[in-house]
Amino acid sequence: MKTLWGILSVLFIWALVFPFAAFGAFLLYASNKAFLLPMVAALYLAFGAMLVMARFELYKFKKQFWLGSAALVVISLVFAIPSVYEKTRPVITDGQVDLASYQPHQKGTKAVKLENPASLQLEDNLPVIDGATALYPIYAAFAQAVYPEKEYPPFEGEVMSNRTGQAYTNLINGTADIIFVLGPSKLQLNQAESAGKELKLTPIGKEAFVFFVNEKNRVKSLTEDEIKEIYSGKITNWAEVGGRNDDIRAFQRPENSGSQTALQDFMGLTPIMKPPTEDVMSLMGTIVGEVSDYKNHRNAIGYTFRYYSEQMVKNNKIRLLQVNGVEPTVDTIRSGEYPITNEFYAVTAGSDNPHVEAFIEWILSDEGQEIIEKTGYVPVGE
């Protein structure tokens, strides 16, 4: 009877702790840290073993207890370490860019400068500008040439960089006067129409839309059709395009981001397959999936813009693919030889700022186009 009560008391205490362990496990799962669940299970089992040893005074098995607990922890680490590595794998995102290094009028800024003062100089009623991260070096240089010398933080004030989606929102709601972006998505066009705004797109330059892979991927070039078949799900293995026998992980970007809109434009009428997800979790019967940014797996393919990848991110673990056998360079963009190029725009939506039109005219002048070329993009007239 004493033994039975001992067992029941151990089970009772163990059960009391279970809700706390279960709640901790749920929090890890809900916060996309499910890879730590084996560690929680190991600790919970070790706690139960400790209760048994203490309740029945099995101290002579202390060595076995510690060895067993250590074994549980090691086993849990075997399961957890690959996932931890996965979480820390390099990712191509806007967050990797130090925008402050391009901030206008700052000592040592990377924003390019004209040799002589710009012919347009604004002193007040400065148009509020915003735009895509990849284009911040260009419009920061515009502001440096035309706006008065003062502090222009990248995320507030007259010269902001809130990424494409938020920039369109800021333009439509009147927070920004001009944004520098690629063309709008269907949703952004619908948002403008719902707000009674008409978007005016003024082309100011051109850039290559590029696809990239891990540096160890043996595939060097894809045709446009092969890329479309990859992103539509028809080609699923790198061996089909001259690579290793390895499943293709075709990463995508969030809806309404500039690069995702560029992919949709490139794909045209070809449907885009469902993207891989970083984490898929079930919460109250609802499946929630997050579109994953490109992670540098050996079998992955992702996409971005040439200048952004080569000059702003500078990830030497990836390689830009040739398309139809053509490298994405300034020369091949200018000549039209590289087949996937996009115009980028100064976009307005009926601002009442008195300097907007003059500013855009200056951007299209030789001085403004010189800044685009010096930065590393291709001027619109070429």
Steps between C-alpha positions, in 0.01 A plus 500: 500500500785734583651442155165565333459830685853593406433437134173697518672793670768510231238487226300773675797739519603415145144573384499833683807607304363375167279806425803729542710283269215477250448878509871559444492256208198680353676838524803360320278349231294816457815715472648278227759345733365145479856375452548548879214262591730193533695694763180571698404132483847394617489737798150382593604135492813577702282678758280189527804278550627735770164477681514121496856497630420746779170337603642150526845610620674333209815700552717204415377551143612862497769429242250327273261794542753756388618282212140445388418870527811588302401246236154656473650846457746375236220327310288816511795703373542260208146591397530870581840593352401457132201726557711758683740495205205542266380805694843661483560430130574821304187671367470760225279769652483878511600482864858418402553844346651785699292785360678751720812452287312663208340776706524838323733771628678265741877480527624202301162429343492255211238712322663629183561871440502725197821682422319836500198626695168385354310748286193445722528600866203469737500679835149451634181301430720200432309215332484202736653203320490129576566180312652159456810406697688413180441852365588690817859567382355681195243721665725567798747637245219706339424653840869559567526698175179703530390516866663727760771352719353355819418167664275265296440180703417205271169414665339836563491856372539615141722214373370161616549137399206289612517234226269471202174395665504767770626762254192447281280522811670825603453644152133406482418638846693822435791441738746505209505725193723287275607138531777324311396143426421244235151492355206431732336165562132444426421546868686832512311619192174400668601685818566816300168469316311445828662815641407700191866542404654461156859376497730678253809295415798684354778261384839621625730197456539129427624205699545124455270259678733215594479143625768355723610169651746370754858544379545120504211439262648379172226665292635822349222599258127449455272597216195716561278200434692286751460768768128519429471123521687501832273764650187336362602166649557312171875465555564371851851354490831667414595193291236612247704812424851353518554504877521242775221256576350727766151639551471870417394737779362802316471776756265795464452839664192644671208626293527868394877510548680643198677176414183289531316738267796472260473121512128519425568731206768264370276193533218671311211258451702206637365419848747518788511197724442517874827614665693299759432609856737557788252389759149366476305484822146423598329735744132454591438308180661759271805414292740793486787499252777754458659554161867448558777731389781334309714282726830391360439126462706316242179417309335843528423765242392855577467835327572866557654793308857513374623815678336400828666158504842608371548835671267525800487145637829365358434136593796311355330168571256543213547523124284687252377279218539579136167513318503366144878490543529874576652645818304781669733801471461871439612448139256217429217696662587806290520299178186303574692174468409393854136395455341585836522870570259726684447872488477669836295810559443822681135450596264777605131506592388862472716671762440871557868558579615784269841344429401148392490562125824699496674231703392224259602712201844542657524122558444451125764762418863418427588565867237266639582228248870541580422412862315187388794393285764584762309301759517192278162486328414566136345837408155486348598640161751223425 
